[in-house]
Amino acid sequence: MELAVIIILGIALLASMGLNGFIILTLTTKHQEEKADLHNRLMAKDYPDYLSGEHTQQLIREAEEKARNKPKETEKFSKQFLDHQEQAKKF
């Protein structure tokens, strides 16, 4: 009798593990498909903007803004250096 109970419990344990593995595999596959579908929809939405040059125009605007905010050549030097440079020009 004890042997029959152990066999039944073993079969139930194996069936439970198999079912859990099947559920995990199914949910993982479904998640990957949803993730790929979402990625494709997002890419399809942004693709016309990318083709029309919006992406490139944004990069150009950022580069122009960076160039505008860049300190001028004379602002980089210290006042003392500029004084020495003016004195050197006198001689």
Backbone as numpy.savetxt, mean C-alpha at the origin, in Angstrom:
# Nx Ny Nz CAx CAy CAz Cx Cy Cz
-17.15 -53.15 24.54 -17.97 -51.97 24.54 -17.10 -50.70 24.54
-16.03 -50.70 25.35 -15.15 -49.55 25.40 -14.46 -49.32 24.07
-14.11 -50.38 23.40 -13.45 -50.28 22.11 -14.39 -49.66 21.07
-15.65 -50.01 21.12 -16.63 -49.47 20.19 -16.82 -47.96 20.44
-16.83 -47.56 21.69 -16.98 -46.13 22.02 -15.76 -45.36 21.53
-14.58 -45.92 21.72 -13.35 -45.26 21.26 -13.35 -45.14 19.74
-13.76 -46.17 19.04 -13.81 -46.13 17.57 -14.82 -45.08 17.11
-15.99 -45.04 17.73 -17.01 -44.07 17.36 -16.51 -42.64 17.62
-15.88 -42.42 18.77 -15.34 -41.10 19.08 -14.22 -40.71 18.12
-13.39 -41.68 17.75 -12.32 -41.42 16.77 -12.89 -41.03 15.41
-13.91 -41.75 14.97 -14.54 -41.43 13.69 -15.20 -40.05 13.76
-15.84 -39.74 14.87 -16.48 -38.43 15.04 -15.42 -37.32 15.05
-14.29 -37.58 15.69 -13.20 -36.59 15.73 -12.65 -36.35 14.34
-12.41 -37.41 13.58 -11.90 -37.27 12.21 -12.90 -36.54 11.32
-14.19 -36.87 11.47 -15.21 -36.20 10.67 -15.28 -34.71 11.02
-15.17 -34.39 12.30 -15.19 -32.99 12.74 -13.99 -32.24 12.19
-12.80 -32.83 12.24 -11.61 -32.19 11.71 -11.71 -31.99 10.20
-12.24 -32.99 9.52 -12.43 -32.87 8.08 -13.40 -31.77 7.71
-14.50 -31.67 8.45 -15.48 -30.61 8.21 -14.88 -29.23 8.47
-14.12 -29.10 9.55 -13.48 -27.82 9.85 -12.49 -27.43 8.75
-11.71 -28.39 8.28 -10.77 -28.12 7.19 -11.50 -27.70 5.92
-12.60 -28.37 5.61 -13.39 -28.03 4.42 -13.96 -26.62 4.53
-14.46 -26.25 5.70 -15.03 -24.91 5.91 -13.95 -23.85 5.77
-12.79 -24.09 6.36 -11.69 -23.12 6.26 -11.26 -22.96 4.81
-11.11 -24.07 4.09 -10.70 -24.02 2.69 -11.74 -23.27 1.84
-13.00 -23.55 2.06 -14.07 -22.89 1.30 -14.10 -21.39 1.58
-14.02 -21.01 2.86 -14.05 -19.59 3.21 -12.82 -18.85 2.70
-11.67 -19.48 2.74 -10.45 -18.86 2.22 -10.56 -18.62 0.72
-11.05 -19.61 -0.01 -11.22 -19.46 -1.45 -12.21 -18.36 -1.78
-13.32 -18.33 -1.04 -14.34 -17.29 -1.27 -13.77 -15.91 -0.97
-12.98 -15.80 0.10 -12.37 -14.52 0.46 -11.41 -14.05 -0.64
-10.61 -14.96 -1.17 -9.67 -14.59 -2.23 -10.41 -14.11 -3.48
-11.52 -14.76 -3.81 -12.30 -14.34 -4.97 -12.90 -12.96 -4.76
-13.43 -12.69 -3.57 -14.00 -11.38 -3.26 -12.93 -10.30 -3.29
-11.76 -10.63 -2.77 -10.65 -9.68 -2.76 -10.22 -9.34 -4.18
-10.11 -10.34 -5.04 -9.74 -10.10 -6.44 -10.82 -9.29 -7.15
-12.09 -9.59 -6.89 -13.18 -8.85 -7.52 -13.17 -7.39 -7.08
-12.96 -7.13 -5.80 -12.90 -5.77 -5.30 -11.73 -5.01 -5.92
-10.59 -5.66 -5.99 -9.40 -5.04 -6.60 -9.67 -4.69 -8.06
-10.30 -5.60 -8.79 -10.61 -5.34 -10.20 -11.58 -4.18 -10.35
-12.57 -4.10 -9.47 -13.53 -2.99 -9.56 -12.87 -1.66 -9.23
-12.00 -1.65 -8.24 -11.30 -0.40 -7.90 -10.37 0.03 -9.02
-9.67 -0.91 -9.62 -8.76 -0.58 -10.72 -9.55 -0.10 -11.93
-10.69 -0.70 -12.20 -11.50 -0.29 -13.35 -12.04 1.12 -13.13
-12.32 1.47 -11.88 -12.83 2.81 -11.57 -11.75 3.86 -11.79
-10.52 3.60 -11.36 -9.44 4.58 -11.46 -8.74 4.57 -12.81
-8.95 3.57 -13.60 -8.21 3.45 -14.86 -8.49 4.59 -15.83
-9.74 5.03 -16.04 -9.97 6.16 -16.95 -9.28 7.44 -16.46
-9.27 7.68 -15.14 -8.56 8.85 -14.62 -7.08 8.75 -14.91
-6.54 7.55 -14.78 -5.11 7.35 -15.05 -4.82 7.59 -16.52
-5.69 7.12 -17.40 -5.47 7.32 -18.83 -5.60 8.78 -19.25
-6.48 9.51 -18.60 -6.67 10.91 -18.98 -5.54 11.79 -18.47
-4.62 11.23 -17.73 -3.45 11.97 -17.29 -3.60 12.62 -15.93
-4.66 12.33 -15.21 -4.85 12.94 -13.90 -3.70 12.56 -12.96
-3.26 11.35 -13.04 -2.16 10.89 -12.20 -0.89 11.67 -12.53
-0.61 11.83 -13.82 0.59 12.54 -14.25 0.50 14.02 -13.89
-0.67 14.61 -14.08 -0.84 16.02 -13.74 -0.64 16.26 -12.25
-1.09 15.33 -11.43 -0.90 15.46 -9.99 0.59 15.41 -9.64
1.35 14.53 -10.28 2.79 14.46 -10.02 3.48 15.74 -10.45
3.07 16.33 -11.58 3.66 17.58 -12.05 3.35 18.70 -11.07
2.11 18.76 -10.59 1.74 19.79 -9.61 2.56 19.66 -8.32
2.77 18.43 -7.88 3.58 18.23 -6.67 5.02 18.67 -6.88
5.58 18.38 -8.06 6.95 18.80 -8.35 7.06 20.33 -8.41
6.07 21.00 -9.01 6.08 22.47 -9.06 5.96 23.07 -7.67
5.12 22.48 -6.84 4.96 22.97 -5.46 6.26 22.80 -4.68
6.93 21.68 -4.89 8.20 21.44 -4.21 9.24 22.46 -4.67
9.26 22.77 -5.99 10.22 23.74 -6.51 9.92 25.13 -5.98
8.65 25.48 -5.82 8.28 26.79 -5.28 8.70 26.93 -3.82
8.58 25.87 -3.07 8.90 25.92 -1.64 10.39 25.74 -1.36
11.15 25.40 -2.38 12.59 25.18 -2.21 13.26 26.52 -1.90
14.14 26.58 -0.93 14.79 27.85 -0.60 15.68 28.32 -1.75
15.76 29.63 -1.91 16.58 30.20 -2.97 18.05 29.98 -2.63
18.89 30.13 -3.64 20.32 29.86 -3.45 20.93 30.78 -2.40
20.52 32.05 -2.39 21.10 32.98 -1.41 20.59 32.71 -0.01
19.42 32.12 0.13 18.89 31.82 1.46 19.64 30.67 2.12
20.35 29.88 1.31 21.07 28.73 1.87 22.31 29.18 2.64
22.92 30.29 2.21 24.17 30.73 2.82 23.90 31.54 4.08
24.84 31.49 4.98 24.70 32.27 6.20 25.05 33.73 5.92
24.62 34.61 6.79 24.88 36.04 6.63 26.38 36.32 6.69
27.07 35.60 7.53 28.51 35.81 7.67 29.22 35.46 6.35
28.81 34.38 5.73 29.42 33.99 4.46 29.16 35.05 3.39
27.95 35.60 3.36 27.62 36.63 2.38 28.45 37.89 2.62
28.68 38.25 3.89 29.53 39.41 4.20 30.94 39.19 3.69
31.48 38.00 3.91 32.83 37.68 3.42 32.87 37.73 1.90
31.82 37.28 1.28 31.77 37.28 -0.17 31.74 38.71 -0.73
31.00 39.61 -0.08 30.96 41.01 -0.50 32.31 41.67 -0.31
32.98 41.37 0.79 34.32 41.94 1.02 35.32 41.43 -0.01
35.18 40.19 -0.41 36.08 39.62 -1.42 35.87 40.29 -2.78
34.67 40.68 -3.07 34.37 41.34 -4.35 35.01 42.75 -4.40
35.19 43.37 -3.24 35.80 44.70 -3.20 37.26 44.66 -3.62
37.93 43.57 -3.31 39.36 43.49 -3.60 39.63 42.93 -4.93
